[in-house]
Amino acid sequence: MEFVSATILDGKATRDAIFDDLRTRVTALRERGVTPGLGTVLVGDDPGSHAYVRGKHNDCAKVGVTSIRRDLPADSTQAEVEAVLDELNADPACTGYILQLPVPKHLDSGALLERIDPAKDADGLHPVSLGRLVLGEPGALPCTPRGIVELLRRYDVPIAGAHVVVVGRGVTVGRPLGLLLTRRSENATVTLCHTGTKDLAAEVRRADIVVAAAGSPALITPEMVKPGAAVLDVGITRTDAGLVGDVHPGVREVAGHVAPMPGGVGPMTRAILVSNVVEAAERAAR
Ligand SMILES: Nc1nc(=O)c2c([nH]1)NC[C@@H]1CN(c3ccc(C(=O)N[C@@H](CCC(=O)O)C(=O)O)cc3)C=[N+]21
């Protein structure tokens, strides 16, 4: 028996290609006197969140985007965090920024996200940005969904006409991904599955593209995957043995393409964040 393993959708190599393009565009903006600047607001001392924020500042340095970092103590009040958001809204050096999620439980994250100036929303998670996504108007798009579409495009995985099964209805991945993929420019047919789905295996088996974003280790098994399908692993669960994704390793023997975790969608999410900041600066400079 000969097993032909899936083609790996390499998020790191794709991120590097995106950064090469962004570097050129940032240079052009700087020549016109515009310097994109990404702000991060981090509340508390979750080690995972600290690592993500550090990564985002490293990414900015790689492409010439200035970065502005605001770290606040875990016991910050709603008013104290809001004051920092107001400060970044008013700061011309900060052309886009994010509030790192999750924030400590005593804070109202919805109210904080809404306080961000929509013109500076780098994450695409502001209600105005999400509304624009529903309406098909230009604006910041959520980083992970856009990263997924970009990764599929660069590997020539057909999206138009494809049946995509998205597992997970979270506001950062599953829900906006369904909206993005059903736009006329993507033209996919999407089934959005979640914990209330009756027969997940039957749904996944029909998919040309599977996006697993449920946060449930090894949820997608080889038996559930149509031979040749593209399977993208977006789940991240921290265990004692390290990080594990939503896709069982055996899926590589069945799928045509696999975006692994790590090394797949995660690096794309970060690349799109920087891309959103550069695009917002380009829009403002027009
Ligand atoms: N306002 C906000 N925006 C976000 O975009 C946001 C957030 N909050 N909170 C947390 C989640 C998670 N997230 C990841 C980004 C990159 C990797 C990534 O690059 N992962 C690597 C390594 C895995 C790791 O070290 O975690 C990989 O998959 O290869 C993972 C997860 C962005 N998030």
The ligand as an SDF file (V2000), in Angstrom:
LIG
                    3D

 33 36  0  0  0  0  0  0  0  0999 V2000
   -7.5850   40.7430   19.9500 N   0  0  0  0  0  0  0  0  0  0  0  0
   -7.1290   39.5240   19.6660 C   0  0  0  0  0  0  0  0  0  0  0  0
   -6.8090   39.2150   18.3900 N   0  0  0  0  0  0  0  0  0  0  0  0
   -6.3240   37.9890   18.0710 C   0  0  0  0  0  0  0  0  0  0  0  0
   -6.0450   37.7040   16.8790 O   0  0  0  0  0  0  0  0  0  0  0  0
   -6.1730   37.0140   19.1100 C   0  0  0  0  0  0  0  0  0  0  0  0
   -6.5070   37.3940   20.4270 C   0  0  0  0  0  0  0  0  0  0  0  0
   -6.9920   38.6470   20.6620 N   0  0  0  0  0  0  0  0  0  0  0  0
   -6.3830   36.5290   21.4450 N   0  0  0  0  0  0  0  0  0  0  0  0
   -5.8330   35.2040   21.2480 C   0  0  0  0  0  0  0  0  0  0  0  0
   -6.0620   34.6920   19.8470 C   0  0  0  0  0  0  0  0  0  0  0  0
   -5.1470   33.5580   19.4360 C   0  0  0  0  0  0  0  0  0  0  0  0
   -4.3670   34.0560   18.3190 N   0  0  0  0  0  0  0  0  0  0  0  0
   -3.2910   33.3860   17.7540 C   0  0  0  0  0  0  0  0  0  0  0  0
   -2.4330   33.9760   16.8590 C   0  0  0  0  0  0  0  0  0  0  0  0
   -1.3300   33.3130   16.3450 C   0  0  0  0  0  0  0  0  0  0  0  0
   -1.0480   32.0250   16.7370 C   0  0  0  0  0  0  0  0  0  0  0  0
    0.1630   31.3390   16.2350 C   0  0  0  0  0  0  0  0  0  0  0  0
    0.9380   31.9180   15.4850 O   0  0  0  0  0  0  0  0  0  0  0  0
    0.4160   30.1010   16.6380 N   0  0  0  0  0  0  0  0  0  0  0  0
    1.5760   29.3450   16.2410 C   0  0  0  0  0  0  0  0  0  0  0  0
    2.2470   28.6150   17.3620 C   0  0  0  0  0  0  0  0  0  0  0  0
    1.3650   28.1110   18.4250 C   0  0  0  0  0  0  0  0  0  0  0  0
    1.5720   28.9110   19.7080 C   0  0  0  0  0  0  0  0  0  0  0  0
    2.7170   29.1140   20.1170 O   0  0  0  0  0  0  0  0  0  0  0  0
    0.5320   29.3060   20.3060 O   0  0  0  0  0  0  0  0  0  0  0  0
    1.2350   28.3530   15.1500 C   0  0  0  0  0  0  0  0  0  0  0  0
    0.0600   27.9760   15.0410 O   0  0  0  0  0  0  0  0  0  0  0  0
    2.1290   27.9620   14.4160 O   0  0  0  0  0  0  0  0  0  0  0  0
   -1.9030   31.4070   17.6130 C   0  0  0  0  0  0  0  0  0  0  0  0
   -3.0280   32.0690   18.0950 C   0  0  0  0  0  0  0  0  0  0  0  0
   -4.7230   35.3420   18.0710 C   0  0  0  0  0  0  0  0  0  0  0  0
   -5.6960   35.7410   18.8860 N   0  0  0  0  0  0  0  0  0  0  0  0
  1  2  1  0
  2  3  2  0
  2  8  1  0
  3  4  1  0
  4  5  2  0
  4  6  1  0
  6  7  2  0
  6 33  1  0
  7  8  1  0
  7  9  1  0
  9 10  1  0
 10 11  1  0
 11 12  1  0
 11 33  1  0
 12 13  1  0
 13 14  1  0
 13 32  1  0
 14 15  1  0
 14 31  2  0
 15 16  2  0
 16 17  1  0
 17 18  1  0
 17 30  2  0
 18 19  2  0
 18 20  1  0
 20 21  1  0
 21 22  1  0
 21 27  1  0
 22 23  1  0
 23 24  1  0
 24 25  2  0
 24 26  1  0
 27 28  2  0
 27 29  1  0
 30 31  1  0
 32 33  2  0
M  CHG  1  33   1
M  END
$$$$
